[in-house]
Amino acid sequence: MKLDPDNAGVRNEIMKHNFYSCGRYLIYQATRISRKQMIACCALAFTFHFSPFTSNAQDTVRRLDEVIIQDVRVNNKTPLTTSTLDLKELDDARASISMPYMLETQTSVVASGENGGVGAAYIRIRGVDASRINVNINGITLNDPESQQVYWYNIPNLGGMAQSLQIQRGVGASTGGSPAFGAAINLQTLNARDRAYGEADLGFGSWNTRQYSVSAGTGIMKSGLSFDFAYSGLTSDGYIRSWGTDQQSFFGSASWYGKKTFIKLLTIIGSQTTGITWDGAYDYQLDEDPTYNPSGEYTMDGNTMYYPNETDNYWQRHYQLYISHLLTDQWSIHGALDYTHGDGYYEQYKADASYKKKLFLTDISGSGDYITRKQMDNNAITGNLSMHYSGNKLSLSVGDHLLYFDGYHFGNVLWFRDTAIHIDSPYEWYRYNGTKTDNSFYVKAAYDFTDDLNIYADLQLRTVNYKLKGSTDDRNTAKEQCMVDFDQNYLFFNPKAGINYRINGNQRTYFVAGISNREPTKSDIKDAIGRNDTVKAETMLDLELGYQLAYNRWAFNVNLYGMFYKDQLTPSGDLSSSGYALMENVDKSYRIGIELEGGYMFTDWFRMDANLTLSQNKVLDYTFADFADGDADPNLVTRTTDLALSPNIVGAAIATFTPCKDAKLQLIGKYVGKQYADNTSRECYAIDPYFLLNLKASYTWKLKGTNEIEAQLLVNNLLDHKYRLSAWVGDWVDDWTGPAAAYYYHDRAWLQQPGINFMARVIYRF
């Protein structure tokens, strides 16, 4: 929560977001090309090639960037529960490397990683996982249409490409792709600035982590053109034995600002090679070596070896076009087009694995060592068209969002250790294709009865067709059992309505109710087919009641929420062979909680900010098998249990010291309460609570003009707390000696989290 000592921030935030919703424009006086603009143009020459603008220069250029996100962003007059981070706040958080950890101190957010914050990292909001959080860039969904996941490490330094970011907890505003089922994250990419700029950023941290980035922009030139770019890279050995990570990203945009028209072309390209770490390790292995990772392990001549190319590799490319046009002072139209291509693979050494169950080689008995490569090649086209009206009392948006996705998945065996297996390599053992058509039509309206009282409505009609056809990689004994021919249509109506009342200049209250429906993911469908079952779509009713209070030196927010689910898909605790969390429908469940946020400025040099979420997250009448290890007969139990990976207490606190104008020191605490790895609430699958204390320090040296150098130091886990997060859990039956001697056991693996670690940055801005 950001506290403004003059209380102007609350008013400015309202004014800023009203600007988003009504499509008004800020005006910048045109200037001649400066020396910085010329330098930035040269830096961009390798990316953009354009002819000089020869017609008469406009007297003014208008900034229309915000129009492209007004469908997914909301303001302080909209009755939704939100948190917004601006460019400065995002830049301050970039020492945390990945987006989940950048947002870790936000209300109800829990971030986790497989390898010490580098590589794979995940975010949960109110206990809801990333596949149920709608993430979009400039209104275009970033979630993979099949898995509905966002793999943040595919595009490193995404925060460095963002102008601002808004988290909407609960149902969120309607947008393209699968709707929010607990939260939405809306990113706006870098805007053109009114003058040229540049920045170079170098970082070094624990585990030989190296972070580097450079960005530059011309500013809005006399012709109305503007060019911006950012390049970033990250390499690290990682905390655990994972063979490290190498990630790179590029952002480039070309914009033109006319009197009534705005056009932007942009591209975002990311690539990553990361060691496979999702398997975790058993507790006794981590007790002996906290950095132990079993991936790629095999034995040769009695010696333990590790396959050096046990890696996950992915390349992602986004190409986007935005056009906004002001028809009148009250009407505007906006169009967007996106093409996304992704391709990649992960390679694994399989030691002593079954030929029949794993590879469908029914003519070959037994097991052995071999190397597999699972690949994918995906294409998605997204189009969005909307119209906006802004009157004195009524604001209205009408739009349609259409997405078409086509993805291929196939796997090859690259090598067999057993030379007696006479099969040509590579041997393809599965191939299937998934296609998805997703269309969302929405109408949003806000009406001001008075200056203090307004209502909001958001109606979305969404149609989805998903097809899955071919031979999958499920672990069955016969290839015929893995053939899938799935074709399903979904029709969803997602309404939301709310009321907002400003009590006075310092207080407001709001209430919103919304229904959200969403389809299962590819993994949910594929896993259900593999066990001869069906998976259902999910439904959620969300109720939110909030109150906000802000004065000169302090502010306080409280929000009550209730999210009531039908057929919620929640983690079963286990993983698929690809590292996906296996999900299961639970008939009835809920998440009820209270979110508290507050900040107080004690003096001009010291302030405190904190948030706390207290919640109950339950599955009603959940049936499961309960037993003690070694039991031959499990008991069937039905009772109310805790939803998986949903702690009842989540909190954060930040103490900020500013001993002088250019120096800042922060102590950051994060607490995550006890949670369970599956939906049974059994203590053997519990995850202990943990508290982390981080230290962040920065100092800025002012140079000539607007040039400056900033040094940052981030020390994570200052108290060197040793803790583990769950990789997977599962019950298994020891029936190797026959059904008469079957015994039941619990099984689980952990992800060891690192102790104290650091990241240092030096940023030069000009």
Secondary structure, DSSP 8 states (H G I E B T S, - for coil): ----TTSHHHHHHHHHHHHHHHT--EEEE-----HHHHHHHHHHTTT-------S---SEEEE-GGGGGTTT---TTS-SEEEEE-HHHHHHGGGG-SHHHHTTTSTTEEEEESSTTSSSEEEEETTB-GGGEEEEETTEE-S-TTT----GGGSTTGGGGEEEEEEEEES-S--SSS--SEEEEEEEE----SS-EEEEEEEEEGGGEEEEEEEEE--S-TTSEEEEEEEEEEEE-TTTTS--EEEEEEEEEEEEE-SSEEEEEEEEEEEEEEE--TT-B-HHHHHH-TT---TTEEEETTEEEE-TT-EEEEEEEEEEEEEEEE-SSSEEEEEEEEEEEEEEEEEEEEEEEEHHHHH--TTS-SEEEEEEEEEEEEEEEEEEEEEEEE-SSEEEEEEEEEEEEEEEEEEEEEEES-TT----SSEEEEEEEEEEEEEEEEEEEEEESSSSEEEEEEEEEEEEEEEEEEE-----SSGGGGEEEEEEEEEEEEEEEEEEEEEETTEEEEEEEEEEEE---HHHHHHHHHTT-----EEEEEEEEEEEEE-SSEEEEEEEEEEEEEEEEEEEEEE-TTS-EEEEEEEEEEEEEEEEEEEEEEETTEEEEEEEEEEEEEEEEEEEEE--TTBSS-EEEEEEEE-TT--SEEEEEEEEE-SSTTEEEEEEEEEE--EESSSS--GGGEE--EEEEEEEEEEEEE-STT-EEEEEEEEESTT----EEEEEEEEEEE-TT-GGG-EEEEEEEEEE---SEEEEEEEEE-
